Amino acid sequence: MLSKRLIPCLDVRDGLLTKGVKFQNNQDLGDPVEAARLYYEAGADEIVFYDITASAEGRSLFLNVVERVAEAIFIPFSVGGGVSTVKRMRDVLLCGAEKVSLNSAAVRNPGLIAEAAEAFGSQAVVLGLDAKKVPQSARVPSGYEVVTDGGRSPAKLDALAWALKAEKLGIGEICLNSIDADGTRDGYELELTRLIAENVEVPVIASGGAGSPRHLLDALTEGQASAALFASIVHYKQYTITDLKRYLHDHGCPVRLV
């Protein structure tokens, strides 16, 4: 059985590590480069870095921060936020990232996924999918709607339908974030996670809501995710990555122990 991956998420705003709740009321927490280094040394399997306001502000992400983070760690590293062209993806990869996450730009231009997969390979292309629970309808039969621009703009697009379309276009994995659960520490949105994981062939990363080791276990087992993304529980030193991995290992979940 493949090991499950534990992935700290570094949200960056104006060059600083930041964290909010449901994409709002962010607090700055310090240097993302130092945080990335500490998490790498603590045993993180990968790191995800998001420039959380780049898309909403219509600008490119901070490549200098990407370069500094890439120099500090030696594990796979994914970058998202403000990436809207294949050229920009190439810039990010040349700065040292192994993967690029496409979110708002891919919703507006789905062909970008196919272009990116052809240029760099599917393994380098991640679909960042932010979803919010809404009443089921003909337009959103799953009851989960895609939201873009850092949670600001409803896309009028069904989350499951978008995941399936993106898979056909060539994405290599999906980072699935629940807007409703994000930053709450009340647990992942397991219904959403399982819905996507059961219907796609690519790996699904559960994101949004981690508050305890049990939440990670639930996402990786009941939610059928291949990896768990988290932020608050390690940013605020509630748990270490070693704590999380030991708990998962002791409960029969395969992880790479440090």
C-alpha positions as CSV (number, residue, x, y, z in Angstrom):
1,M,0.0,0.0,0.0
2,L,1.3,3.4,-0.9
3,S,2.2,5.7,2.0
4,K,-0.1,8.6,2.6
5,R,1.4,12.0,2.3
6,L,1.3,14.8,4.9
7,I,1.6,18.3,3.3
8,P,1.9,21.6,5.2
9,C,0.3,24.5,3.4
10,L,2.1,27.8,3.3
11,D,-0.3,30.6,2.4
12,V,1.6,33.8,1.5
13,R,0.4,37.4,1.3
14,D,2.8,40.2,0.6
15,G,5.7,37.9,1.1
16,L,4.6,36.7,4.6
17,L,3.2,33.5,5.9
18,T,-0.5,34.0,6.7
19,K,-3.5,32.1,7.9
20,G,-7.3,32.8,7.9
21,V,-10.6,31.1,8.5
22,K,-12.8,30.4,5.4
23,F,-10.3,32.6,3.5
24,Q,-11.0,35.7,5.7
25,N,-9.5,37.6,8.6
26,N,-5.9,36.5,7.9
27,Q,-3.2,36.9,10.4
28,D,0.5,37.2,9.4
29,L,2.7,34.5,11.0
30,G,6.2,35.3,9.8
31,D,8.7,34.1,7.2
32,P,7.4,31.4,4.8
33,V,11.0,30.3,4.0
34,E,11.8,29.6,7.6
35,A,8.5,27.7,8.0
36,A,9.2,25.6,4.9
37,R,12.6,24.7,6.2
38,L,11.4,23.7,9.6
39,Y,8.6,21.6,8.2
40,Y,11.0,19.9,5.8
41,E,13.3,19.0,8.6
42,A,10.4,17.8,10.7
43,G,9.5,15.2,8.0
44,A,6.9,16.8,5.7
45,D,6.4,14.7,2.6
46,E,5.7,17.8,0.4
47,I,5.1,21.5,0.8
48,V,2.4,23.5,-0.9
49,F,2.9,27.3,-1.3
50,Y,0.0,29.6,-2.3
51,D,0.1,33.3,-3.1
52,I,-3.4,33.8,-1.8
53,T,-4.2,37.2,-3.3
54,A,-2.4,37.0,-6.6
55,S,-5.4,35.9,-8.6
56,A,-7.9,38.3,-7.0
57,E,-5.4,41.2,-7.5
58,G,-4.7,40.2,-11.1
59,R,-1.0,39.9,-10.7
60,S,1.7,37.3,-10.9
61,L,3.0,35.5,-7.8
62,F,6.2,36.4,-6.0
63,L,8.9,34.3,-7.7
64,N,11.6,35.5,-5.4
65,V,9.8,33.8,-2.5
66,V,9.4,30.6,-4.6
67,E,13.2,30.6,-5.3
68,R,14.1,31.0,-1.6
69,V,11.7,28.3,-0.4
70,A,13.0,25.9,-3.1
71,E,16.6,26.6,-2.0
72,A,15.7,25.7,1.6
73,I,14.0,22.3,1.2
74,F,14.6,19.1,-0.7
75,I,11.2,17.5,-1.0
76,P,8.5,18.0,-3.7
77,F,7.1,21.6,-3.7
78,S,3.9,22.8,-5.3
79,V,3.1,26.5,-6.1
80,G,-0.1,28.2,-6.9
81,G,-1.7,31.6,-7.1
82,G,-1.6,34.0,-10.1
83,V,-0.4,31.3,-12.6
84,S,-2.4,31.9,-15.7
85,T,-0.1,31.1,-18.6
86,V,2.2,28.2,-19.6
87,K,5.1,30.7,-19.7
88,R,4.4,31.6,-16.0
89,M,4.3,27.9,-15.1
90,R,7.7,27.5,-16.8
91,D,9.0,30.4,-14.7
92,V,7.7,28.8,-11.5
93,L,9.2,25.4,-12.3
94,L,12.5,27.0,-13.2
95,C,12.5,28.6,-9.8
96,G,12.7,25.1,-8.3
97,A,9.1,24.0,-7.8
98,E,8.2,20.4,-8.9
99,K,4.5,21.2,-9.5
100,V,2.2,24.1,-10.3
101,S,-1.3,24.4,-9.0
102,L,-3.9,25.8,-11.4
103,N,-7.1,27.1,-9.9
104,S,-9.0,30.3,-11.0
105,A,-7.1,30.5,-14.4
106,A,-8.0,27.0,-15.3
107,V,-11.7,27.6,-14.6
108,R,-11.6,30.6,-16.9
109,N,-9.5,28.8,-19.5
110,P,-9.7,25.0,-19.2
111,G,-7.5,24.6,-22.2
112,L,-4.6,25.8,-20.0
113,I,-4.6,22.4,-18.3
114,A,-4.0,20.5,-21.6
115,E,-1.3,23.0,-22.6
116,A,0.5,22.6,-19.3
117,A,0.2,18.8,-19.3
118,E,1.6,18.7,-22.8
119,A,4.5,21.1,-22.0
120,F,5.5,19.7,-18.6
121,G,3.8,16.4,-18.1
122,S,0.7,15.7,-16.0
123,Q,2.8,15.0,-12.9
124,A,3.7,18.7,-12.8
125,V,0.1,20.0,-13.0
126,V,-2.2,20.1,-10.0
127,L,-5.8,21.2,-10.0
128,G,-6.5,23.5,-7.1
129,L,-10.2,23.0,-6.5
130,D,-12.0,25.3,-3.9
131,A,-15.5,24.1,-3.3
132,K,-18.4,25.4,-1.2
133,K,-21.6,23.5,-0.2
134,V,-24.7,24.8,-1.9
135,P,-28.3,23.5,-2.4
136,Q,-28.4,20.8,-5.1
137,S,-29.7,22.0,-8.4
138,A,-29.6,21.1,-12.1
139,R,-26.5,23.3,-12.4
140,V,-24.8,21.9,-9.3
141,P,-26.1,18.4,-8.9
142,S,-23.4,17.3,-6.4
143,G,-24.3,20.1,-4.0
144,Y,-20.7,21.5,-4.2
145,E,-19.9,24.6,-6.3
146,V,-16.5,25.6,-7.5
147,V,-15.3,29.0,-6.1
148,T,-12.5,31.0,-7.6
149,D,-10.3,34.1,-6.7
150,G,-9.4,32.8,-3.2
151,G,-13.0,31.9,-2.3
152,R,-14.4,35.2,-3.5
153,S,-16.3,34.3,-6.7
154,P,-18.8,31.5,-7.2
155,A,-18.0,29.9,-10.6
156,K,-21.4,28.5,-11.3
157,L,-19.7,25.1,-11.9
158,D,-20.3,21.8,-10.2
159,A,-17.2,20.6,-8.3
160,L,-17.5,16.9,-9.4
161,A,-18.1,17.8,-13.0
162,W,-15.1,20.1,-13.0
163,A,-12.9,17.5,-11.4
164,L,-13.8,15.0,-14.0
165,K,-13.2,17.4,-16.9
166,A,-9.9,18.5,-15.5
167,E,-8.8,14.9,-15.2
168,K,-9.6,14.3,-18.9
169,L,-7.6,17.5,-19.8
170,G,-4.5,16.1,-18.1
171,I,-4.1,17.1,-14.4
172,G,-1.9,14.8,-12.3
173,E,-3.7,15.3,-9.0
174,I,-6.3,17.4,-7.3
175,C,-5.9,19.5,-4.2
176,L,-9.5,19.7,-2.9
177,N,-10.2,22.5,-0.5
178,S,-13.5,23.0,1.4
179,I,-14.2,26.7,1.8
180,D,-16.7,25.9,4.5
181,A,-14.1,24.0,6.6
182,D,-11.0,26.0,5.8
183,G,-9.2,27.2,9.0
184,T,-12.0,26.0,11.3
185,R,-10.1,23.1,12.7
186,D,-13.4,21.2,12.9
187,G,-12.4,18.4,10.5
188,Y,-12.2,17.9,6.8
189,E,-15.4,17.9,4.6
190,L,-15.4,14.1,4.3
191,E,-18.5,13.9,2.1
192,L,-16.8,16.2,-0.5
193,T,-13.5,14.5,-0.2
194,R,-15.0,11.0,-0.7
195,L,-17.2,12.2,-3.6
196,I,-14.2,13.4,-5.6
197,A,-11.8,10.6,-4.6
198,E,-14.3,7.9,-5.6
199,N,-14.9,9.3,-9.0
200,V,-11.4,10.3,-10.3
201,E,-8.3,8.1,-10.9
202,V,-5.8,10.8,-10.0
203,P,-4.7,11.3,-6.3
204,V,-6.8,13.6,-4.2
205,I,-5.3,15.8,-1.5
206,A,-7.8,16.7,1.2
207,S,-7.6,20.3,2.4
208,G,-9.5,22.5,4.8
209,G,-10.4,21.9,8.4
210,A,-7.6,19.9,10.1
211,G,-7.7,20.4,13.8
212,S,-6.4,17.1,15.2
213,P,-4.6,13.9,14.2
214,R,-8.0,12.1,14.1
215,H,-9.1,14.5,11.4
216,L,-6.2,13.5,9.2
217,L,-6.9,9.8,9.8
218,D,-10.5,10.3,8.8
219,A,-9.6,12.1,5.6
220,L,-7.1,9.5,4.6
221,T,-9.3,6.5,5.4
222,E,-13.0,7.4,5.3
223,G,-12.5,10.3,2.9
224,Q,-10.2,8.1,0.7
225,A,-7.7,10.9,0.1
226,S,-4.1,10.1,-0.9
227,A,-2.7,13.0,1.1
228,A,-3.8,15.5,3.8
229,L,-3.0,19.2,3.6
230,F,-3.0,21.2,6.8
231,A,-1.9,24.6,8.2
232,S,-3.2,25.9,11.5
233,I,-2.4,22.8,13.6
234,V,1.3,23.1,12.8
235,H,1.5,26.9,12.3
236,Y,0.2,27.5,15.8
237,K,2.3,24.6,17.2
238,Q,-0.7,22.6,18.3
239,Y,1.0,19.4,16.9
240,T,4.2,18.6,15.1
241,I,4.5,16.6,11.9
242,T,6.1,13.9,14.0
243,D,3.0,13.8,16.3
244,L,0.7,13.5,13.3
245,K,2.7,10.8,11.6
246,R,3.1,8.8,14.8
247,Y,-0.7,8.9,15.4
248,L,-1.4,7.8,11.8
249,H,1.1,5.0,12.0
250,D,-0.2,3.8,15.3
251,H,-3.7,3.7,13.8
252,G,-2.7,1.5,10.9
253,C,-2.4,4.3,8.3
254,P,0.8,3.9,6.1
255,V,3.0,7.0,6.4
256,R,6.7,7.7,5.9
257,L,8.2,7.9,9.4
258,V,11.2,10.2,10.0
